[in-house]
Amino acid sequence: MLGIPFVRSLIFTSLLLCLVAASSAETLKITSTPPGATVEIDGITLGATPFEADFPGGYFHRTHTALGQRLEHPMIARLSLPGYATREINLTVGPMNWIDLHGHNHGEYWLIKSDHFHADLELISAAFTGTVAAVSAAQPAAFQLDLSLEEIVKRAKPAVVCLKSINAMGSGFFVTATGVIATNAHVARGDSTLLALLPDNVQLQARVVYIDADLDIALVKADPPSSNYAFPYLVLADVSAVQQGESVLAVGNPGDAMLFSATKGIVSAVGKFPSFGPGTWIQTDAPINPGNSGGPLLNSRGQVVGLNTLKITKKNVTGIGFALSSTDLLTVLHRFYPEIPAATVRASADFPAESAEPAATTQLAESSTPSASSPVSYSPPDGYGQLTITSEPDAAEIYVDGKFHGNAPAALKLSAGSHGILLKSPGRPDFTRTLELPKSSKLNLKAVFDPSPTSSQ
């Protein structure tokens, strides 16, 4: 029969062996195709693929003792190689509660999910095809061309997608006809592919091709179902177009609600908000809920001014949501689409650009108010649309394509297509506009004449 001292010694030895095994170093390996990609972990460059590094065994295995090393934060690896889209890999799972054998909670910890991670890098030239439609500055404040809410939703909805992973759901929207989708980084992080659900119930696999290291922005790529297929996409507007108090519309997929929902609000404020991260933020009272993340925030012309990102959830606080500005998104896209004019990708630190002259609409856009869901190829629509024209002061003379159409206010039924609009008010400079009137659309045009006849438009 074994004595008690021997049994205690045996137990202590077994426990010691367990602790040594749990804390001994293990090797983490990261590879890529092609090899040679720079490996950064938590922002620190550590080597290139194939990459190997030793970490404590407690980083890989869950234990219940108070001894040994544990990983007290998540770990993210970024792989970058010239000519290829940067790939981000979430190395860890967690947080989990660190509870010892006596039931004492010692805080949270994370575990490395595997001892080997591999990434297939995608050529930038293959992932980022097509063109991005962007307008580099707002239309002059005195000349508003607005769409009805129904028209904005009708145009925007076909370009919005629902993005699903195993554990989460979010929103996104097409920025090219070739399938590039913009969304939030926190929607795409941790997955190499997502399920993209389109409003017409088509389901596509979407690859996560880029996650920004600083901004909460990611780019996802869905391949068209056929070679001649063009995805509907949205037009991006410079953040300088956004004015406090203007109406905005959020489209997305709020959790526990119908997919592809729309909510309306106003712009409450625009500017920096460091506590939420870098970039220019648009604060809005348009309802934004979990699942809306990554969806578009649209202005009254159907252009994207931001990505719905988060809201404040605090007792006695309501109606405070935030979107990252479209200029931040354009800055990210500019890395892959250098043809985007520099005027639309000003650094957020330059906001607001009070002295900047309004730049012309980039050639990537069909017109100053392009259809948010237009494919790359465009053919003039047939049929008619309605244009409602108002002016301040009232009674301005209206000329459409050189023909007199009465005085403002007026609701005109015009053939779909391009029209030249001229408004005249005695003693004031003429206002002119060329606009595209889609079939079955209802557009509103308002001209506010400057009281000084010598003032410029």
C-alpha positions as CSV (number, residue, x, y, z in Angstrom):
1,M,0.0,0.0,0.0
2,L,1.4,3.4,-1.0
3,G,2.1,5.9,1.7
4,I,0.4,9.3,1.8
5,P,3.7,11.2,1.3
6,F,4.4,9.2,-1.9
7,V,0.9,9.8,-3.2
8,R,1.3,13.6,-2.6
9,S,4.6,13.5,-4.3
10,L,3.1,11.7,-7.3
11,I,0.2,14.2,-7.5
12,F,2.6,17.1,-7.3
13,T,4.8,15.6,-10.0
14,S,1.9,15.0,-12.3
15,L,0.6,18.5,-11.8
16,L,4.0,20.0,-12.5
17,L,4.3,17.9,-15.7
18,C,0.9,19.2,-16.8
19,L,1.9,22.8,-16.2
20,V,5.2,22.4,-18.0
21,A,3.4,20.8,-21.0
22,A,0.9,23.6,-21.0
23,S,3.4,26.4,-20.9
24,S,6.1,25.0,-23.2
25,A,6.6,26.9,-26.5
26,E,4.7,25.9,-29.7
27,T,5.3,27.1,-33.2
28,L,2.9,29.3,-35.2
29,K,3.3,29.0,-39.0
30,I,1.9,31.4,-41.6
31,T,2.2,30.7,-45.3
32,S,0.9,32.3,-48.5
33,T,0.6,31.7,-52.2
34,P,2.7,33.3,-53.6
35,P,5.3,33.3,-50.8
36,G,7.3,36.3,-49.8
37,A,4.5,38.3,-48.3
38,T,5.4,40.6,-45.4
39,V,3.8,39.5,-42.2
40,E,2.6,42.0,-39.6
41,I,1.1,40.9,-36.3
42,D,-0.7,43.6,-34.3
43,G,0.9,46.2,-36.5
44,I,4.5,45.0,-36.0
45,T,6.5,43.6,-39.0
46,L,7.9,40.2,-38.0
47,G,9.1,38.6,-41.2
48,A,7.8,37.2,-44.5
49,T,6.0,34.0,-45.6
50,P,6.7,31.2,-44.9
51,F,6.8,32.6,-41.4
52,E,7.4,30.7,-38.2
53,A,7.5,32.0,-34.6
54,D,7.3,30.3,-31.1
55,F,4.6,31.2,-28.7
56,P,3.8,29.9,-25.2
57,G,1.7,26.8,-25.2
58,G,-0.9,28.6,-23.1
59,Y,-1.6,30.7,-26.2
60,F,-2.9,27.6,-28.0
61,H,-4.5,25.5,-25.3
62,R,-7.2,26.2,-22.7
63,T,-6.2,25.5,-19.1
64,H,-7.9,25.9,-15.8
65,T,-4.9,26.7,-13.6
66,A,-3.6,30.1,-12.4
67,L,-0.1,29.3,-13.6
68,G,1.3,29.6,-17.1
69,Q,1.1,32.3,-19.7
70,R,-2.1,33.3,-21.5
71,L,-2.8,35.6,-24.4
72,E,-4.6,38.7,-23.0
73,H,-5.6,40.3,-26.3
74,P,-6.7,39.3,-29.8
75,M,-4.1,38.9,-32.6
76,I,-4.5,39.9,-36.2
77,A,-2.0,39.1,-39.0
78,R,-1.7,41.2,-42.2
79,L,0.0,39.8,-45.2
80,S,1.1,42.3,-47.9
81,L,2.9,41.7,-51.2
82,P,3.4,44.3,-54.0
83,G,0.8,43.8,-56.8
84,Y,-1.5,41.8,-54.5
85,A,-4.4,42.8,-52.3
86,T,-3.5,42.9,-48.6
87,R,-4.9,40.0,-46.7
88,E,-5.9,40.1,-43.0
89,I,-6.2,37.0,-40.9
90,N,-7.8,36.8,-37.5
91,L,-5.5,34.4,-35.6
92,T,-7.4,34.1,-32.3
93,V,-10.8,33.1,-30.8
94,G,-12.2,34.8,-27.7
95,P,-12.5,36.4,-25.3
96,M,-13.0,33.6,-22.8
97,N,-13.1,33.8,-19.0
98,W,-9.9,32.6,-17.2
99,I,-11.3,30.5,-14.3
100,D,-9.0,28.3,-12.2
101,L,-9.8,25.0,-10.5
102,H,-11.1,26.8,-7.5
103,G,-13.6,28.7,-9.5
104,H,-11.8,32.1,-9.3
105,N,-12.1,34.3,-12.3
106,H,-8.8,35.8,-13.4
107,G,-10.1,37.9,-16.4
108,E,-10.4,37.3,-20.1
109,Y,-8.0,35.6,-22.5
110,W,-7.8,34.5,-26.2
111,L,-6.5,31.4,-27.9
112,I,-4.7,31.0,-31.2
113,K,-7.1,29.0,-33.4
114,S,-4.5,26.9,-35.2
115,D,-0.8,26.4,-35.4
116,H,-0.8,26.9,-39.2
117,F,-2.6,29.6,-41.3
118,H,-2.5,29.9,-45.1
119,A,-3.6,32.7,-47.3
120,D,-4.1,32.7,-51.1
121,L,-3.3,36.3,-52.2
122,E,-5.3,37.8,-55.0
123,L,-3.8,40.0,-57.8
124,I,-5.0,43.6,-57.5
125,S,-5.6,43.6,-61.3
126,A,-7.9,40.7,-60.9
127,A,-9.8,41.8,-57.9
128,F,-10.3,45.5,-58.5
129,T,-11.7,45.7,-62.0
130,G,-14.2,48.2,-63.5
131,T,-14.5,51.8,-62.5
132,V,-15.8,53.8,-59.5
133,A,-18.4,56.5,-60.1
134,A,-17.8,59.6,-57.9
135,V,-18.8,63.2,-57.9
136,S,-16.0,65.4,-56.5
137,A,-18.1,68.2,-54.9
138,A,-21.7,69.1,-54.1
139,Q,-23.9,70.9,-56.5
140,P,-24.1,74.6,-55.7
141,A,-26.3,75.1,-52.6
142,A,-28.5,77.5,-54.5
143,F,-29.5,74.9,-57.0
144,Q,-30.9,71.8,-55.4
145,L,-31.9,68.8,-57.5
146,D,-33.6,66.3,-55.3
147,L,-35.2,62.9,-55.8
148,S,-38.3,61.7,-54.0
149,L,-37.8,59.2,-51.2
150,E,-39.5,56.5,-53.3
151,E,-37.1,57.2,-56.2
152,I,-34.0,57.1,-54.0
153,V,-35.0,53.7,-52.6
154,K,-36.0,52.4,-56.0
155,R,-32.6,53.4,-57.4
156,A,-30.4,52.4,-54.5
157,K,-31.9,49.1,-53.3
158,P,-30.7,46.9,-56.2
159,A,-27.1,47.9,-55.4
160,V,-27.4,47.0,-51.6
161,V,-26.4,43.5,-50.4
162,C,-26.8,41.5,-47.2
163,L,-23.5,40.0,-46.1
164,K,-23.6,36.9,-43.9
165,S,-21.0,34.9,-42.1
166,I,-21.4,32.0,-39.7
167,N,-21.8,34.3,-36.7
168,A,-22.8,37.7,-38.0
169,M,-24.7,39.6,-40.6
170,G,-24.2,43.1,-42.0
171,S,-24.7,45.2,-45.1
172,G,-22.7,46.5,-48.1
173,F,-23.2,48.0,-51.5
174,F,-21.7,47.7,-55.0
175,V,-19.2,50.4,-56.0
176,T,-18.4,48.9,-59.4
177,A,-20.4,47.0,-62.0
178,T,-17.8,44.2,-61.7
179,G,-18.8,43.2,-58.2
180,V,-16.6,45.2,-55.8
181,I,-18.6,45.7,-52.6
182,A,-17.9,48.3,-49.8
183,T,-18.7,47.5,-46.2
184,N,-17.3,47.9,-42.7
185,A,-14.2,46.1,-41.6
186,H,-16.0,44.8,-38.5
187,V,-18.5,43.0,-40.9
188,A,-15.8,41.3,-42.9
189,R,-13.1,40.7,-40.3
190,G,-12.3,37.1,-39.4
191,D,-13.7,35.6,-42.7
192,S,-12.1,35.0,-46.0
193,T,-15.5,34.6,-47.8
194,L,-19.0,35.9,-47.0
195,L,-22.4,35.0,-48.4
196,A,-23.8,38.0,-50.4
197,L,-27.6,38.1,-50.7
198,L,-29.0,40.4,-53.3
199,P,-32.5,42.0,-53.1
200,D,-33.7,39.7,-55.9
201,N,-32.8,36.7,-53.7
202,V,-29.7,35.8,-55.7
203,Q,-27.0,34.4,-53.5
204,L,-23.3,34.8,-54.3
205,Q,-20.0,33.9,-52.6
206,A,-18.0,37.1,-51.9
207,R,-14.3,37.1,-51.2
208,V,-12.9,39.5,-48.6
209,V,-10.1,41.2,-50.7
210,Y,-9.1,44.1,-48.5
211,I,-9.5,45.3,-44.9
212,D,-8.1,48.7,-44.0
213,A,-5.7,48.7,-41.1
214,D,-7.0,52.0,-39.7
215,L,-10.4,52.8,-41.0
216,D,-13.5,50.6,-40.4
217,I,-13.7,49.9,-44.1
218,A,-13.4,46.6,-46.1
219,L,-13.8,45.7,-49.7
220,V,-15.4,42.5,-50.8
221,K,-15.6,41.0,-54.3
222,A,-18.5,39.0,-55.8
223,D,-18.0,37.5,-59.3
224,P,-20.8,38.3,-61.8
225,P,-23.0,35.2,-62.6
226,S,-22.1,35.6,-66.3
227,S,-19.5,37.3,-68.4
228,N,-21.8,40.0,-69.7
229,Y,-23.5,40.7,-66.4
230,A,-23.2,44.2,-64.8
231,F,-24.0,44.7,-61.1
232,P,-26.0,47.8,-60.2
233,Y,-23.8,50.2,-58.3
234,L,-24.0,53.5,-56.3
235,V,-22.3,56.8,-56.9
236,L,-20.1,58.3,-54.2
237,A,-20.2,61.9,-53.3
238,D,-17.4,64.0,-51.7
239,V,-18.0,64.6,-47.9
240,S,-17.8,68.4,-48.6
241,A,-21.3,67.9,-50.1
242,V,-22.7,67.1,-46.8
243,Q,-24.5,69.9,-44.9
244,Q,-25.7,69.8,-41.3
245,G,-29.5,69.5,-41.3
246,E,-29.9,67.9,-44.8
247,S,-32.0,64.8,-45.2
248,V,-30.4,61.4,-45.5
249,L,-31.6,57.9,-46.0
250,A,-30.0,54.7,-44.6
251,V,-30.5,51.4,-46.4
252,G,-29.5,48.1,-45.0
253,N,-30.4,44.9,-43.1
254,P,-31.1,45.6,-39.5
255,G,-31.2,42.5,-37.3
256,D,-34.7,41.1,-36.5
257,A,-36.3,43.2,-39.2
258,M,-37.0,42.9,-42.9
259,L,-34.0,42.8,-45.1
260,F,-33.2,45.8,-47.3
261,S,-35.0,48.3,-45.0
262,A,-34.8,52.1,-45.4
263,T,-34.8,54.6,-42.6
264,K,-34.9,58.4,-42.9
265,G,-33.2,61.1,-40.8
266,I,-31.1,64.3,-41.0
267,V,-27.4,65.0,-40.7
268,S,-26.9,66.0,-37.1
269,A,-23.2,66.9,-37.4
270,V,-20.1,66.2,-39.5
271,G,-16.4,66.1,-38.4
272,K,-13.8,64.3,-36.4
273,F,-14.8,62.0,-33.5
274,P,-11.6,60.4,-32.3
275,S,-13.3,58.3,-29.6
276,F,-14.8,56.3,-32.4
277,G,-11.6,56.1,-34.5
278,P,-9.9,57.9,-37.4
279,G,-11.8,59.4,-40.3
280,T,-14.6,61.9,-40.8
281,W,-17.8,60.9,-39.2
282,I,-21.4,61.9,-40.1
283,Q,-23.7,61.9,-37.1
284,T,-27.4,61.2,-38.0
285,D,-30.7,60.5,-36.3
286,A,-31.6,58.0,-39.1
287,P,-32.2,54.8,-37.2
288,I,-29.1,52.5,-37.5
289,N,-29.2,49.1,-35.9
290,P,-27.0,46.0,-35.8
291,G,-27.0,44.6,-39.3
292,N,-27.1,48.1,-40.9
293,S,-23.3,48.2,-40.6
294,G,-21.7,48.7,-44.0
295,G,-24.9,49.9,-45.7
296,P,-25.0,53.2,-47.6
297,L,-26.1,56.6,-46.2
298,L,-27.6,58.4,-49.1
299,N,-28.3,62.1,-49.7
300,S,-31.4,63.5,-51.4
301,R,-29.8,62.9,-54.8
302,G,-29.3,59.2,-54.2
303,Q,-25.5,59.5,-53.8
304,V,-23.6,57.8,-51.1
305,V,-22.2,60.2,-48.4
306,G,-21.3,57.6,-45.8
307,L,-21.2,54.0,-44.6
308,N,-23.5,53.3,-41.7
309,T,-21.1,52.1,-39.0
310,L,-22.4,52.3,-35.4
311,K,-24.8,53.9,-33.0
312,I,-24.6,54.9,-29.3
313,T,-26.4,52.5,-27.1
314,K,-26.6,54.1,-23.7
315,K,-29.3,54.7,-21.1
316,N,-31.3,57.9,-21.9
317,V,-29.6,58.3,-25.3
318,T,-31.5,57.8,-28.5
319,G,-31.2,58.8,-32.1
320,I,-27.4,59.1,-32.3
321,G,-25.9,57.0,-35.1
322,F,-22.7,57.4,-37.1
323,A,-21.5,56.8,-40.6
324,L,-17.9,56.9,-41.9
325,S,-17.7,59.5,-44.7
326,S,-17.7,58.6,-48.4
327,T,-14.4,60.5,-48.7
328,D,-12.8,58.0,-46.4
329,L,-14.1,55.2,-48.6
330,L,-12.9,57.1,-51.7
331,T,-9.4,57.4,-50.1
332,V,-9.3,53.6,-49.7
333,L,-10.6,53.0,-53.2
334,H,-8.0,55.4,-54.6
335,R,-5.3,52.9,-53.8
336,F,-6.8,50.5,-56.3
337,Y,-8.5,53.0,-58.7
338,P,-5.9,55.8,-59.1
339,E,-8.2,57.4,-61.7
340,I,-10.4,58.7,-58.9
341,P,-9.6,62.5,-58.9
342,A,-7.5,63.6,-55.9
343,A,-10.1,66.2,-55.1
344,T,-12.4,63.5,-53.9
345,V,-9.8,61.8,-51.6
346,R,-8.7,64.7,-49.4
347,A,-7.2,63.5,-46.1
348,S,-9.8,63.6,-43.4
349,A,-7.6,66.1,-41.5
350,D,-8.3,68.7,-44.3
351,F,-12.0,68.7,-43.5
352,P,-13.8,71.0,-43.8
353,A,-12.3,72.5,-47.0
354,E,-13.9,75.9,-46.8
355,S,-11.8,77.5,-49.5
356,A,-11.8,74.7,-52.0
357,E,-13.5,75.5,-55.3
358,P,-16.2,73.0,-56.3
359,A,-14.6,70.6,-58.7
360,A,-16.4,69.3,-61.8
361,T,-18.1,65.9,-61.9
362,T,-15.6,63.2,-62.6
363,Q,-15.8,61.6,-66.0
364,L,-16.7,58.3,-64.3
365,A,-20.2,59.6,-63.5
366,E,-22.8,59.7,-66.3
367,S,-24.1,63.1,-65.1
368,S,-24.3,65.3,-62.0
369,T,-27.1,63.1,-60.8
370,P,-26.5,59.6,-62.3
371,S,-28.7,56.7,-61.6
372,A,-27.5,55.0,-58.5
373,S,-28.2,51.6,-60.0
374,S,-27.0,52.2,-63.5
375,P,-24.8,49.5,-65.0
376,V,-21.7,50.4,-66.9
377,S,-23.4,50.3,-70.3
378,Y,-26.1,53.0,-70.6
379,S,-28.8,53.3,-73.2
380,P,-31.3,56.2,-73.2
381,P,-34.6,55.2,-71.6
382,D,-37.9,55.7,-73.3
383,G,-41.1,56.9,-71.7
384,Y,-41.7,59.9,-69.5
385,G,-40.8,61.4,-66.1
386,Q,-42.0,64.2,-64.0
387,L,-39.9,67.3,-63.1
388,T,-41.2,69.7,-60.5
389,I,-39.5,73.1,-60.6
390,T,-39.7,75.8,-57.9
391,S,-37.8,79.0,-57.4
392,E,-37.1,81.7,-54.8
393,P,-38.5,84.2,-55.6
394,D,-41.5,82.6,-57.3
395,A,-42.6,83.1,-60.9
396,A,-39.2,82.5,-62.5
397,E,-39.6,81.8,-66.2
398,I,-38.9,78.2,-67.1
399,Y,-37.3,77.1,-70.4
400,V,-36.7,73.5,-71.2
401,D,-34.5,72.7,-74.2
402,G,-35.0,76.3,-75.4
403,K,-38.8,76.3,-75.2
404,F,-40.8,78.3,-72.7
405,H,-42.8,76.2,-70.2
406,G,-44.5,78.8,-68.0
407,N,-43.5,80.1,-64.6
408,A,-42.4,78.4,-61.4
409,P,-43.7,76.6,-59.5
410,A,-44.6,74.0,-62.2
411,A,-44.8,70.3,-62.6
412,L,-43.7,69.2,-66.0
413,K,-44.2,65.9,-67.8
414,L,-41.1,65.4,-70.0
415,S,-39.7,62.7,-72.1
416,A,-37.1,60.5,-70.4
417,G,-33.5,61.5,-71.2
418,S,-31.3,64.6,-71.1
419,H,-32.7,68.1,-70.9
420,G,-31.3,71.6,-70.7
421,I,-33.1,73.7,-68.1
422,L,-33.0,77.5,-68.0
423,L,-34.6,79.7,-65.3
424,K,-34.9,83.5,-65.6
425,S,-35.8,86.0,-62.9
426,P,-35.7,89.8,-63.6
427,G,-32.6,91.5,-62.4
428,R,-30.8,88.3,-61.5
429,P,-28.3,86.0,-63.2
430,D,-29.8,83.1,-65.2
431,F,-29.5,79.6,-63.8
432,T,-28.9,76.7,-66.2
433,R,-28.8,73.0,-65.6
434,T,-28.4,69.9,-67.8
435,L,-30.1,66.9,-66.1
436,E,-30.9,63.3,-66.8
437,L,-34.6,62.5,-66.3
438,P,-35.1,58.7,-65.9
439,K,-38.2,56.9,-67.1
440,S,-41.1,57.0,-64.6
441,S,-39.0,59.2,-62.2
442,K,-40.2,62.2,-60.1
443,L,-37.4,64.8,-59.7
444,N,-37.5,68.1,-57.8
445,L,-35.5,71.1,-58.9
446,K,-35.3,74.2,-56.8
447,A,-33.5,77.4,-57.8
448,V,-32.7,80.1,-55.2
449,F,-31.8,83.3,-57.0
450,D,-29.1,85.5,-55.5
451,P,-30.6,88.9,-54.6
452,S,-27.5,90.7,-55.9
453,P,-27.4,90.9,-59.7
454,T,-23.6,91.1,-59.6
455,S,-23.1,88.0,-57.6
456,S,-21.7,85.0,-59.3
457,Q,-23.5,81.7,-59.5
